[in-house]
């Protein structure tokens, strides 16, 4: 019952273009007392949920190359999203007020730079009329994006040196994930041909073996599974290690209990306080990510260095399992295990994922900046911006097929069924800001109709077989 990925296997075809769709539910936080909070008439920001907005995700692997010298496969991932109007619980035209992430990222980028750069950022924010809070529609914040002259100006500057940032002069949380091939980076993954226990294990990401965000110890290595493929013989006494490029690190899931899925015995692994630890609770495992950064309470993972200076922090929704410190900073948080827990349900013999949900919240750190006028008198708070869950469930008929196959030795067909939820955990690709602003940045805007609808026809086009099998050593 061992597995390996080869160019001619059924598992490869299913892995390359999964026939199963994952469901995303995205919930935005609307700040209802923004003015009072900024003017210190309210001690804490008050947020209410708007949504969820539901989408289906189709994915495929592209630029696939098998590297026979070291039994790995290299690839990129491309995803397409389609709005599910029937399952959504709010209108795309709903106005949302929350922190201006673009201005906040610019100010934070210069926080530890010299006075001259900080004052330059301050002048730029003033010149473009930036505010601490912005109000935009849900459609603009999720996928459509809204015109942002700061981003447009930065792209104009970067184009002179031949670099295309791909942001189209707009900001949103997810528009750079839809249909692009570079959002997730370049993976090198073990095929399991030499050692089946390494099946699906990430060897390298963007040609590196270890996170540049770590201090060089073992905890920073990219040695986790992608969340789509797992080897056979999953054990209770070992954590599931999932590599996610959006966090530039591996996340761990721990065994909770055995469960029954349509008559198939499976192991349920769940996200715990260990999963998003920032080094305060488990320093031996995650302490390497805190080198040179400020300390803060457990339960929130700092993404600032990973996201090129944007002050973004990941937690479970509503600060579930996090230190009460965070819930005390904002009104409206109601953590609920049933709604906010992340988990994988895996059949242990085959390593096939039967059910999975990843739920993540993105928070922005608002704090004073003495040399940036917009933030000189700013309060301090970790403000929730958005939370989203990505869900996958294998259909009953496929689980029953697996149950039958478990009676025999050939499991190759099912190797591609493990299309789980960890492919895009945190998805902050739109907040990739170089943010070295110049006074000559031009104010340009480009208008687009706001719509969340993506054509219902398969957006991936016709199926393409694997590209040439170059023997590339990675």
Residue pairs with C-beta under 8 A, 6 or more apart in sequence:
1 232
1 349
1 350
1 409
1 411
2 192
2 196
2 232
3 11
3 192
3 196
3 199
3 231
3 232
3 350
3 351
3 411
3 412
3 415
4 191
4 192
4 193
4 196
4 199
5 11
5 12
5 15
5 73
5 191
5 192
5 193
5 199
5 200
5 229
5 415
6 12
6 66
6 191
6 193
7 66
7 466
7 469
9 412
9 415
10 412
10 413
10 415
10 416
11 412
11 413
11 414
11 415
11 416
12 415
12 416
12 466
13 416
14 413
14 415
14 416
14 417
14 419
15 61
15 228
15 229
15 415
15 416
15 419
16 60
16 61
16 64
16 466
17 60
17 61
17 460
17 463
18 58
18 59
18 60
18 228
18 416
18 419
20 392
20 394
20 395
20 417
20 419
21 56
21 57
21 58
22 56
22 57
22 59
22 390
22 391
22 392
22 419
22 421
22 423
23 54
23 55
23 56
23 57
23 84
23 87
23 390
23 391
23 392
24 54
24 55
24 56
24 57
24 81
24 388
24 389
24 390
24 391
25 51
25 52
25 53
25 54
25 87
25 388
25 389
25 391
26 51
26 52
26 53
26 54
26 55
26 142
26 173
26 174
26 386
26 387
26 388
27 49
27 50
27 51
27 52
27 53
27 317
27 386
27 387
27 388
28 49
28 50
28 51
28 53
28 96
28 98
28 138
28 141
28 142
28 385
28 386
29 47
29 48
29 49
29 50
29 96
29 98
29 332
29 383
29 384
29 385
29 386
29 387
30 47
30 48
30 49
30 50
30 95
30 96
30 97
30 98
31 37
31 45
31 46
31 47
31 97
31 98
31 99
31 133
31 383
32 46
32 47
32 48
32 97
33 42
33 45
33 46
34 45
34 97
34 98
34 132
34 133
35 41
36 42
37 44
37 45
37 46
37 379
38 132
38 133
38 378
38 379
40 379
44 328
44 329
44 330
44 331
44 381
45 330
45 331
45 381
45 383
46 330
46 331
46 332
47 98
47 330
47 331
47 332
47 383
47 384
48 332
49 332
50 90
50 94
50 96
50 138
51 88
51 89
51 90
51 138
52 88
52 89
52 90
52 388
52 389
53 83
53 88
53 89
53 90
53 92
53 138
53 142
53 452
54 83
54 84
54 87
54 88
54 89
55 81
55 82
55 83
55 84
55 452
56 81
56 82
56 84
57 79
57 80
57 81
57 390
57 424
58 79
58 80
58 82
58 458
58 459
58 460
59 77
59 78
59 79
59 80
59 419
59 423
60 77
60 78
60 460
61 75
61 76
61 77
61 78
62 75
62 76
62 77
62 78
62 181
63 74
63 75
63 76
63 181
63 186
63 467
64 73
64 74
64 75
64 466
64 467
65 73
65 74
65 75
65 467
65 468
65 469
65 470
65 472
66 72
66 73
66 191
66 466
66 469
67 73
67 74
67 188
67 470
67 471
67 472
67 473
67 474
68 469
68 471
69 471
69 473
70 203
70 473
70 474
71 190
71 191
71 192
71 193
71 194
71 195
72 188
72 189
72 190
72 191
72 203
72 474
73 188
73 189
73 191
74 186
74 187
74 188
74 189
74 472
74 474
75 186
75 187
75 189
76 181
76 182
76 184
76 185
76 186
76 187
77 181
77 184
77 187
77 423
78 179
78 180
78 181
78 460
79 177
79 178
79 179
79 183
79 184
79 423
79 424
80 178
80 179
80 454
80 459
80 460
81 143
81 174
81 177
81 178
81 454
82 453
82 454
82 455
82 456
82 459
83 92
83 452
83 453
83 454
85 453
90 138
91 138
92 137
92 138
92 139
92 142
92 450
92 451
92 452
93 137
93 138
93 139
93 450
94 137
94 138
95 135
95 136
95 137
96 135
96 136
96 137
96 138
96 141
97 133
97 134
97 135
98 133
98 134
98 383
98 385
99 132
99 133
99 134
99 364
99 366
99 383
99 385
100 130
100 131
100 132
100 133
100 134
101 171
101 310
101 364
101 385
101 431
102 130
102 148
102 150
102 151
102 171
102 433
103 125
103 130
103 131
103 132
103 150
103 374
104 132
104 310
104 311
104 364
104 366
104 375
105 309
105 310
105 311
105 431
105 433
105 435
106 121
106 124
106 125
106 130
106 150
106 433
106 435
106 437
107 121
107 122
107 125
107 369
107 372
107 374
107 375
108 304
108 309
108 310
108 311
108 365
108 369
109 121
109 308
109 309
109 310
109 433
109 435
109 436
110 117
110 118
110 120
110 121
110 372
110 435
111 118
111 369
115 371
117 436
118 369
118 371
118 372
119 371
120 437
120 438
120 439
121 372
121 435
121 437
122 371
122 372
122 373
122 374
123 439
124 150
124 437
124 438
124 439
124 441
125 150
125 372
125 373
125 374
126 373
126 374
127 439
128 149
128 150
128 153
128 441
128 443
130 150
130 374
131 374
132 366
132 374
132 375
132 378
136 146
137 450
139 450
139 451
139 452
140 146
140 172
140 450
141 172
141 173
141 386
142 172
142 173
142 174
142 452
143 172
143 174
143 175
143 178
143 452
144 170
144 172
144 175
144 448
144 450
144 451
144 452
145 167
145 168
145 170
145 171
145 172
145 175
145 430
145 448
146 170
146 171
146 172
147 169
147 170
147 445
147 446
147 447
148 169
148 170
148 171
149 169
149 441
149 442
149 443
149 444
149 445
150 437
150 441
151 165
151 167
151 169
151 170
151 171
151 433
152 169
152 441
152 442
152 443
152 444
152 445
152 446
153 437
153 438
153 441
153 442
153 443
153 444
154 165
154 433
154 434
154 435
154 436
154 437
154 441
155 164
155 165
155 167
155 168
155 169
156 441
156 442
156 444
157 436
157 438
157 441
158 164
158 165
158 434
165 432
165 434
166 176
166 180
166 182
167 176
167 430
167 432
168 175
168 446
169 444
169 445
169 446
170 446
170 448
171 430
172 430
173 362
173 386
173 427
173 428
173 430
174 427
174 429
174 430
175 430
176 183
176 429
176 430
176 432
177 183
177 424
177 427
177 429
178 454
179 459
183 429
184 245
184 423
184 424
185 205
185 206
185 245
186 205
186 206
186 207
187 202
187 204
187 205
187 226
188 202
188 203
188 204
188 205
188 207
188 474
189 200
189 201
189 202
189 203
189 226
189 229
190 198
190 199
190 200
190 201
190 202
190 203
191 199
192 198
192 199
192 200
192 231
196 231
196 232
197 231
197 233
198 231
199 229
199 230
199 231
199 232
199 351
200 225
200 226
200 228
200 229
200 230
200 231
200 418
201 223
201 224
201 225
201 231
202 222
202 223
202 224
202 225
202 226
202 243
203 209
203 222
203 474
204 222
204 474
205 222
205 243
205 245
206 245
207 474
208 222
209 221
209 222
210 216
210 220
210 221
210 222
211 220
211 221
211 222
211 248
211 249
211 289
211 306
212 248
213 220
213 248
213 249
213 289
213 305
213 306
214 220
214 249
214 288
214 289
214 291
215 288
215 291
215 292
216 288
217 287
217 288
218 288
219 284
219 285
219 286
219 287
219 288
219 289
220 249
220 288
220 289
221 250
222 243
222 250
223 241
223 243
223 250
224 241
224 242
224 243
224 250
224 251
225 240
225 241
225 242
225 243
226 242
226 243
226 422
226 423
227 242
227 244
227 344
227 353
227 356
227 358
227 420
227 421
227 422
227 423
228 353
228 418
228 419
228 420
228 422
228 423
229 351
229 415
229 418
230 240
230 346
230 351
230 352
230 353
230 418
231 351
232 349
232 350
232 351
232 411
233 348
233 349
233 351
234 240
234 267
234 346
234 347
234 348
234 351
235 348
236 255
236 267
237 255
239 252
239 253
239 254
239 255
239 269
239 274
240 252
240 253
240 254
240 269
240 344
240 346
241 250
241 251
241 252
242 250
242 251
242 252
242 253
242 422
243 249
243 250
243 251
244 250
244 251
244 422
244 425
244 426
246 303
246 306
246 424
246 425
246 426
246 427
246 428
246 429
247 301
247 303
247 306
247 314
247 425
247 426
248 303
248 305
248 306
249 286
249 289
249 306
251 271
251 275
251 276
251 422
251 425
252 272
252 274
252 275
252 285
253 269
253 270
253 271
253 272
253 275
253 342
253 343
253 344
254 269
254 270
254 272
254 274
255 267
255 268
255 269
256 268
256 269
256 270
256 343
257 268
258 265
258 266
258 267
258 268
259 265
259 266
259 267
259 268
259 345
260 266
261 345
261 347
261 354
261 355
261 399
262 396
262 399
262 400
262 403
263 399
263 400
263 403
264 347
264 354
264 399
264 402
264 403
264 406
265 347
265 348
266 345
266 346
266 347
266 348
266 354
267 345
267 346
267 347
267 348
268 343
268 344
268 345
269 343
269 344
269 345
269 346
270 341
270 342
270 343
271 316
271 321
271 341
271 342
271 343
271 358
272 321
273 281
273 298
273 299
273 321
273 322
274 281
274 282
274 285
275 342
276 299
276 300
276 301
276 314
276 315
276 316
276 321
276 322
277 285
277 286
277 298
277 299
277 301
278 286
278 289
278 290
278 296
278 298
278 299
278 300
278 301
278 302
279 286
279 287
279 288
279 289
279 290
279 295
280 295
280 296
280 297
280 298
281 298
289 301
289 302
290 302
293 302
293 304
293 305
296 302
297 322
297 323
297 325
297 326
298 322
298 323
299 315
299 316
299 319
299 321
299 322
299 323
299 326
300 313
300 314
300 315
300 319
300 322
300 323
300 326
300 363
300 382
301 313
301 314
301 315
302 313
303 310
303 312
303 313
303 314
303 426
303 428
304 310
304 311
304 312
304 313
307 428
307 431
307 432
308 431
308 432
308 433
308 434
308 435
309 433
309 435
310 428
310 431
310 432
310 433
311 364
311 365
312 362
312 363
312 364
312 428
312 431
313 362
313 363
313 364
313 365
313 382
314 360
314 361
314 362
314 363
314 426
315 322
315 326
315 360
315 361
315 363
316 322
316 335
316 340
316 341
316 342
316 359
316 360
316 361
317 335
317 339
317 340
317 359
317 360
317 361
317 387
317 389
318 327
318 333
318 334
318 335
318 336
318 340
318 361
318 384
318 387
319 326
319 327
319 333
319 335
319 361
320 335
320 336
320 337
320 340
320 341
321 335
326 333
326 363
326 382
327 333
327 335
329 381
329 382
330 381
330 382
330 383
330 384
332 384
333 384
339 359
340 359
341 357
341 359
342 357
342 358
342 359
342 360
343 355
343 356
343 357
344 353
344 355
344 356
344 420
344 421
345 353
345 354
345 355
345 356
346 352
346 353
346 354
346 418
347 354
347 402
347 406
349 406
350 402
350 405
350 406
350 411
350 414
351 418
352 394
352 402
352 414
352 415
352 417
352 418
353 392
353 394
353 417
353 418
353 419
353 420
354 393
354 394
354 399
354 402
355 392
355 393
355 394
356 391
356 392
356 393
356 420
356 421
356 422
357 389
357 390
357 391
357 392
357 421
358 389
358 390
358 421
358 422
358 425
359 387
359 388
359 389
360 387
360 388
360 389
360 425
360 426
361 384
361 386
361 387
362 384
362 385
362 386
362 387
362 426
362 428
363 382
363 383
363 384
363 385
364 382
364 383
364 385
365 380
365 381
365 382
365 383
366 375
366 378
366 379
366 380
366 381
366 382
366 383
367 375
367 378
367 379
367 380
367 381
368 375
368 376
368 377
368 378
368 379
368 380
369 375
369 376
369 378
370 376
388 427
390 421
390 422
390 423
390 424
390 425
391 421
392 419
392 420
392 421
394 402
394 417
398 417
401 414
402 414
402 417
405 411
405 413
405 414
